[in-house]
Every structure is written in structure tokens, then in C-alpha cells.
Amino acid sequence: MNSMKQILFSGMIGLFLTLIGTPLLIKLLAKKGYGQFIRDDGPRTHGSKKGTPTMGGISFILATIIAYALTKVITSSDPTFSGVLVLFLFAGMGLVGFLDDYIKIVKQRSLGLRAKAKMAGQLIVGIAFAVLSLQFADLRGATPASDRLSFTQDFGWQIGPVLFVLWALFMILAMSNGVNLTDGLDGLATGASVMVFGAYTFIGIWQHQESCANLITAGPGCYEVRDPLDLAVVASALMGACFGFLWWNTSPAKIFMGDTGSLALGGALAGLAICSRTEMLLAVLGGLFVLITMSVVIQVGSFRLTGKRVFRMAPLQHHFELKGWSEVLVVVRFWIIQGMCVIVGLGIFYGGWQASK
């Protein structure tokens, strides 16, 4: 019963804090003149967005951390290393994004941190997370992460700590940049993230119920995840905080999440996947982010090899804008695609559990 209270409280507190906190942040950012800089080579319809307050990721980053902390106090529960590490990755990537956004605003240019500096920041946070996630073994010897690859559970041989760190970095950078590329239309990345965090809330609950640590109910298909319940608490806080932020971020957006938010969300998604041992499943659950990232890879690759573009503009959402789709139409249809990805991903997760019994 206490487990469900934690999940409900974290989600509700996260939702409440962003609903009431985001408009306060909007006023503060507007007062300081921290508005969005619009690139000249983007869709012409985006010109009206210039000056809209950005760095809105501050809102749901703080809300998520506060929601998690208050939940622990209210339910008299102890934080876990897995939950804290995911929050560390979430906030650390958000800090890198904040520096990027701040430089864009102060210097009024579309590029913030230099590419090397931005990459260095992401690498420092990512390496710290990856190294620490292989520490802090519990009484069963389980650590927050595993140096084995995973899909719905761990499989195959151990790849060792060095290869694991490289694999974790790839996931963190891929998801952070994937969410960043998706964050091009009002509410698109926020709404898609809500769905994936909802999926991870369910996965955490299921893994907690079928945990190998539960000596009474543990069966052949049990999950060797160190802290599945706390991962569900973190995912619920993220889902609630993003859902509240969506109220202000949906079209016409009153605030943008900026790199502060997109890098943080990508980090949180990668962290949840790594700690829940569902690393490759994230490519299905976050299918929209993968699709949009691939559109950029295809566009750049095609232009360099043949001098021709496959899409009118990349990322993919802007291609459909230039085809005449309204912004809201693109966002809603892409949300539907993301919803289908989550359904398929959860179906695969459940199928994996059935097959392992």
C-alpha cells in the first residue's frame, strides 16, 4: 500500500508544482527578457515565437526533485541509490542545457555553448552516472545498473565496466539529442515524454511486484532490478511534472523548455532504461525520438553523399509543416505515433515476461 502511495504522491506533487510554478517562472523570465532566439533558416511560421520565454525546463526539473523528496518525507520512505542516480543524471544534463540556453540568450545567437564544451559537459555527467551506477551493491549484490546488455531483462555476456560506460554514454547522448531534436513544436517533446514516463511508471510497478528480491513471489521470470519501486516513483514524478508543464507549453506555448529541459528529459529516459534493465526497449518506447533523430541522420547523409535532400526540412516535424500541415496537426499526429510506440513497447515487455516464465 505504501508503494502505491509513493507513486501517487510523487506524480500529484510534480503535477501541482509545475501547474502553479511555471507561470511564476514565465513572469520571471519575461521580466529579465530571457526570450527564445529563432533561427533564420527555420519555418517562417515560427517567427511569431521569437521572444517567448525559454529555459522552462527549470520548472519541471525543480518540480521533479521536490516531488521525489517530499514523497519520501510524507511516506517516511528512504531514497535509493537508483532513484537518486537517475535524478542526478536528469539534473546534470539539465545544467549543461541551462548553460547552453543562457549563452544563447545573453549573446542573442542561435548557438550557445561551443560544440566541444557542450559535449564535454554531457560526457562528464554521463561518465559520472555510468561509473556510479555500477557501485552501491545491495545485500543481494545487485547494483543500480548492470554491465550486461538488456532488452526486457538482462541477456548475454557481461561486457565489462569500460564497454558499459561507453554503451551508457551512447544511450545518454542519443536520447538527450533525440529529445532536443523533437523539441521543435509547441508541446511535442513534452507530450511524448509524458507517455514514455508513464510507461516506465508501469514497468517499475510490474518489476517491483515480480522482483527476484521477493522471496515469496519470485519465480523464473523475476526481475534482477535493484530498486524498481523507486524508479517508478521517479518516473511518476517526471510524468506529473511534464504533464503540468504541458499546460503552459502546448500551442500557443507560453514558455519553451529549451535545451535545459530537452537534455534533462533525454538523460532521465536513458537513466530509467539503464537502471530498469530495459536499455534496448527504450528504442521502441521512445520510438518518436528515434524516428525524428533518424530523419536528421538521413537528411545529412543524403546531402553529403548525393547533394540532394530527402525531406524538405529536418527534423521530420518541419518537413510536414512545409507540406502545409498546421503545427497542432503535426503535434497531435506525432503524439499518436508516440502513443502507438508505447503500446507496442509495453506489449513487448509483457511478452518478454510471459516468455521467461
Solvent accessible surface area in square Angstrom, and as a share of the most:
residue,aa,sasa,rsa
1,M,182,0.81
2,N,70,0.36
3,S,24,0.15
4,M,81,0.36
5,K,92,0.39
6,Q,9,0.04
7,I,10,0.05
8,L,103,0.51
9,F,67,0.28
10,S,0,0.00
11,G,13,0.12
12,M,121,0.54
13,I,27,0.14
14,G,0,0.00
15,L,60,0.30
16,F,118,0.49
17,L,42,0.21
18,T,1,0.00
19,L,62,0.31
20,I,85,0.43
21,G,25,0.24
22,T,0,0.00
23,P,30,0.19
24,L,118,0.59
25,L,22,0.11
26,I,27,0.14
27,K,142,0.60
28,L,90,0.45
29,L,5,0.03
30,A,61,0.47
31,K,177,0.75
32,K,118,0.50
33,G,52,0.50
34,Y,46,0.18
35,G,11,0.11
36,Q,51,0.22
37,F,60,0.25
38,I,36,0.19
39,R,147,0.54
40,D,148,0.77
41,D,89,0.46
42,G,25,0.24
43,P,10,0.06
44,R,234,0.85
45,T,103,0.60
46,H,15,0.07
47,G,46,0.44
48,S,106,0.68
49,K,25,0.11
50,K,131,0.55
51,G,46,0.45
52,T,22,0.13
53,P,15,0.10
54,T,5,0.03
55,M,3,0.01
56,G,0,0.00
57,G,0,0.00
58,I,41,0.21
59,S,13,0.09
60,F,0,0.00
61,I,17,0.09
62,L,99,0.49
63,A,4,0.03
64,T,0,0.00
65,I,64,0.32
66,I,78,0.40
67,A,0,0.00
68,Y,11,0.04
69,A,50,0.39
70,L,76,0.38
71,T,0,0.00
72,K,17,0.07
73,V,112,0.64
74,I,95,0.48
75,T,18,0.10
76,S,103,0.67
77,S,20,0.13
78,D,121,0.63
79,P,78,0.49
80,T,35,0.20
81,F,93,0.39
82,S,1,0.00
83,G,0,0.00
84,V,74,0.42
85,L,10,0.05
86,V,0,0.00
87,L,15,0.08
88,F,79,0.33
89,L,0,0.00
90,F,0,0.00
91,A,34,0.26
92,G,11,0.11
93,M,0,0.00
94,G,1,0.01
95,L,108,0.54
96,V,10,0.06
97,G,0,0.00
98,F,63,0.26
99,L,81,0.40
100,D,3,0.02
101,D,6,0.03
102,Y,89,0.34
103,I,43,0.22
104,K,40,0.17
105,I,12,0.06
106,V,87,0.50
107,K,127,0.54
108,Q,98,0.44
109,R,60,0.22
110,S,38,0.25
111,L,128,0.64
112,G,3,0.03
113,L,33,0.16
114,R,160,0.59
115,A,86,0.66
116,K,177,0.75
117,A,48,0.37
118,K,40,0.17
119,M,83,0.37
120,A,45,0.35
121,G,17,0.16
122,Q,5,0.02
123,L,57,0.29
124,I,123,0.63
125,V,18,0.11
126,G,0,0.00
127,I,74,0.38
128,A,34,0.26
129,F,0,0.00
130,A,0,0.00
131,V,69,0.40
132,L,67,0.34
133,S,0,0.00
134,L,37,0.19
135,Q,87,0.38
136,F,77,0.32
137,A,60,0.46
138,D,43,0.22
139,L,192,0.96
140,R,99,0.36
141,G,51,0.49
142,A,13,0.10
143,T,26,0.15
144,P,0,0.00
145,A,0,0.00
146,S,16,0.10
147,D,25,0.13
148,R,88,0.32
149,L,46,0.23
150,S,0,0.00
151,F,75,0.31
152,T,16,0.09
153,Q,42,0.19
154,D,34,0.18
155,F,89,0.37
156,G,45,0.44
157,W,228,0.80
158,Q,129,0.57
159,I,45,0.23
160,G,21,0.20
161,P,84,0.53
162,V,111,0.64
163,L,100,0.50
164,F,1,0.00
165,V,23,0.13
166,L,103,0.51
167,W,61,0.22
168,A,0,0.00
169,L,16,0.08
170,F,126,0.53
171,M,11,0.05
172,I,1,0.00
173,L,32,0.16
174,A,42,0.32
175,M,14,0.06
176,S,0,0.00
177,N,57,0.29
178,G,1,0.01
179,V,0,0.00
180,N,38,0.19
181,L,52,0.26
182,T,0,0.00
183,D,41,0.21
184,G,26,0.25
185,L,5,0.03
186,D,9,0.04
187,G,1,0.01
188,L,0,0.00
189,A,1,0.01
190,T,0,0.00
191,G,4,0.04
192,A,0,0.00
193,S,0,0.00
194,V,22,0.12
195,M,56,0.25
196,V,0,0.00
197,F,0,0.00
198,G,21,0.20
199,A,3,0.02
200,Y,5,0.02
201,T,11,0.06
202,F,84,0.35
203,I,0,0.00
204,G,2,0.02
205,I,36,0.18
206,W,50,0.18
207,Q,0,0.00
208,H,69,0.31
209,Q,99,0.44
210,E,43,0.19
211,S,8,0.05
212,C,21,0.13
213,A,53,0.41
214,N,56,0.29
215,L,163,0.81
216,I,164,0.83
217,T,77,0.45
218,A,40,0.31
219,G,32,0.31
220,P,118,0.74
221,G,4,0.04
222,C,26,0.16
223,Y,3,0.01
224,E,90,0.40
225,V,3,0.01
226,R,39,0.14
227,D,18,0.09
228,P,9,0.05
229,L,32,0.16
230,D,5,0.02
231,L,4,0.02
232,A,0,0.00
233,V,0,0.00
234,V,0,0.00
235,A,0,0.00
236,S,3,0.02
237,A,0,0.00
238,L,0,0.00
239,M,56,0.25
240,G,6,0.06
241,A,0,0.00
242,C,0,0.00
243,F,115,0.48
244,G,0,0.00
245,F,0,0.00
246,L,23,0.11
247,W,175,0.61
248,W,60,0.21
249,N,4,0.02
250,T,56,0.33
251,S,42,0.27
252,P,106,0.67
253,A,15,0.11
254,K,111,0.47
255,I,0,0.00
256,F,24,0.10
257,M,0,0.00
258,G,9,0.09
259,D,12,0.06
260,T,2,0.01
261,G,0,0.00
262,S,0,0.00
263,L,0,0.00
264,A,0,0.00
265,L,0,0.00
266,G,0,0.00
267,G,0,0.00
268,A,0,0.00
269,L,0,0.00
270,A,0,0.00
271,G,0,0.00
272,L,2,0.01
273,A,0,0.00
274,I,0,0.00
275,C,1,0.00
276,S,3,0.02
277,R,16,0.06
278,T,0,0.00
279,E,6,0.03
280,M,71,0.32
281,L,0,0.00
282,L,3,0.02
283,A,55,0.43
284,V,41,0.24
285,L,0,0.00
286,G,0,0.00
287,G,12,0.12
288,L,0,0.00
289,F,2,0.01
290,V,57,0.33
291,L,76,0.38
292,I,0,0.00
293,T,35,0.21
294,M,91,0.41
295,S,4,0.02
296,V,35,0.20
297,V,83,0.48
298,I,77,0.39
299,Q,16,0.07
300,V,64,0.37
301,G,29,0.28
302,S,23,0.15
303,F,91,0.38
304,R,199,0.72
305,L,156,0.78
306,T,91,0.53
307,G,48,0.46
308,K,149,0.63
309,R,153,0.56
310,V,84,0.48
311,F,37,0.16
312,R,146,0.53
313,M,42,0.19
314,A,28,0.21
315,P,20,0.13
316,L,17,0.08
317,Q,0,0.00
318,H,21,0.09
319,H,29,0.13
320,F,43,0.18
321,E,21,0.09
322,L,72,0.36
323,K,103,0.44
324,G,64,0.62
325,W,72,0.25
326,S,64,0.41
327,E,36,0.16
328,V,81,0.46
329,L,64,0.32
330,V,0,0.00
331,V,6,0.04
332,V,65,0.37
333,R,105,0.38
334,F,5,0.02
335,W,54,0.19
336,I,99,0.50
337,I,55,0.28
338,Q,0,0.00
339,G,19,0.18
340,M,105,0.47
341,C,27,0.16
342,V,17,0.09
343,I,125,0.63
344,V,81,0.46
345,G,0,0.00
346,L,42,0.21
347,G,43,0.41
348,I,61,0.31
349,F,1,0.00
350,Y,96,0.37
351,G,34,0.33
352,G,20,0.19
353,W,28,0.10
354,Q,80,0.36
355,A,89,0.69
356,S,44,0.28
357,K,129,0.55
